[in-house]
Amino acid sequence: MRYVTKKNRAILREMVATDFKVRYQESVLGYLWSLLRPLFMFAILYVLFTYIIPIGKDNPHYGVALLTGIVMWNFFSETTSLGASSVVNNGDLLRKISIPRYLMVLTSSISALINLAINCLVIIIFALINGVHPTFEWILVIPIVVELFVFSLGIAFLLAALTVKFRDITYIWEIFLQGGFYASAIIFPITMVPGSVRDFFYINPIVQIVQDARNFILSGSVHTDTLWNSVDSIFIKIAPFIVIVIFAVLGVWIFKKRSPYFAEDI
Amino acid sequence: MSKSTPEPAIEIKNIHKEFILPQSKTTSLKQAAVNIVRDNKKTTQKVLDGVSFTINKGDFFGIVGRNGSGKSTLLKMIAGVYVPTEGEIKIHGGLTPFIELGVGFNPELSGRDNVYLNGALLGYSHKEMDGMYDEIVEFAELGPFMDQKLKNYSSGMQVRLAFSIAIKAKNDILIFDEVLAVGDEAFQRKCMEVFRRYRKDNQTVVLVTHSMDNVNALCTRALMLEDGKIKHIGDVNDVARLYSESNILSEDSKAKNENKQPIGIEIQGVKPIYDKNDYMELSIGWPDRDDIYGVGVSISSVNDVYVFGSNFKNIKSKKKNIKYRVKLNLISGEYKVNMATYNSKGDISGLMQDVARFDVRNDYNTTVGGVTVLEHEYITS
């Protein structure tokens, strides 16, 4: 198999461009919607958890922490759900031309990645307005994003391959994401979770990703800790990374094994 | 064009292909669970059953066969869309995996964006497409429409655009499925020109087609598939003859004609195939109707080019049938018979399109064009 050939790059580029054009061309605000959606969700949750159920009263930068969590989660949710249906939605193309199948999944993840990059700019602007001191640790968010990308892509590959055989996966995943949002400690700090249950939360890589990203962004203003420093058990320290490796390897392996049959299974 | 030893471009060794039939396919988890519990007997369909052959470099290779013979499946396996259940396919050199025109066209994008998208699928970068763009638009004759969305194009315009991009494909091996069956006459002529050039340049081409005229005119070698097996391979004329014969014998071409009878009118005598200058003799009857005082019969090509039509309005009342005889000095191709009926005032009371179909075969090949063959000769002195 040829991977990053000139040809595949050209296809990827045109497919990502198509994705963007088709998604936003009929709307007046166009691309702005991909910013407005997470911001609107943020506004609702911010009002709810600052004034009505004041979860964030201890943290002067609760808003920044919340926005970071929402943006990270949105990327995960977008990459996995669009990735899951990417192969099935391109069924017509797959039946007629033998371009590498992984390009379909990659296309949806790159669209989401571009959105994430722009949303990160919004976080930075919001953080500065909110009085967060910029530090060099902000750069450490980049490896966290890489980690998030690998995890999301691994799951997207797994779901995409399974969806070809079982269309129910799309709906199951939608429900799973609803629950996952609350199991990822996005609206509340992980310290609010009772100690005995907290260890289960830590296995979820999104918890570690969101906590660590928040920690790096707020490091100059509030004292928080990375997951690595805040737990004792070495097993829990490395659990999220093990989960990511398992899903990435499993996803790619199953996708590679099933992809020659996509054209006839769809 | 004599080559000492032909080099293989595509080697196909004993391939088999089975598909799991849709009714036993599990597309939901519930079904999958049921199937695990139940003794899951898969119903499979054998589409290709032990096919082996070699296509050499420089061959213009035709693949023919009736519907369901497995030719498209075979082409898709060569293109790498399907994998064989058993057997091996070796491709020597680059292959343009284009099966149909306009694959991947997005109706929501402009014509311009679609050119770049389609070009990427052919293996061209954005920059390379920049260089070819003007030529493509010019060939397609679509200059003023390129910024409109593809969904606003007529189907003819879409095909023109798709074809103009497709001929930019440069690779060791090109494959096409039924490309020549689409578009109007003018477009088909343009297609033929391109294909003739491929042949002249010794470009390796694999072409699936239903048209024996195309096989005769273009191919250097051909293969006929029947029920997933090779019926004949090699000489183009032999393959074309065998294919035409198999169509005459086919029961469903007869059934095809019987199903299209308009209510109350019976047309008999259409043969599925005629030779040049044969007479077609129809008997038209309406045993249960009393309101028919005239009939019209017309012939058009399957592309709806009106060839000839005439009326007869002097049917005596109580007459229940009429005979029609016409000499078919037509060029080869598939034609439709259309009918009209007239009432006592001489007005049309019924129109029936496509009441029967027939093929005309002849050996004019590509030496003539148009719809009809006028008596003609060239005199050299």
Interface residues (C-beta under 8 A of the other chain):
Chain A: K6 K7 R9 A10 I11 R13 E14 M15 A17 T18 K21 V22 Q25 L93 L94 R95 K96 I97 S98 I99 K165 F166 R167 D168 I172 P260 Y261 A263 E264 D265
Chain B: F19 K25 T26 T27 S28 L29 K30 A32 K76 A79 G80 V81 Y82 V83 P97 F98 I99 E100 V103 G104 N106 E108 L109 D113 Y116 L117 G119 A120 L121 G123 Y124 S125 H126
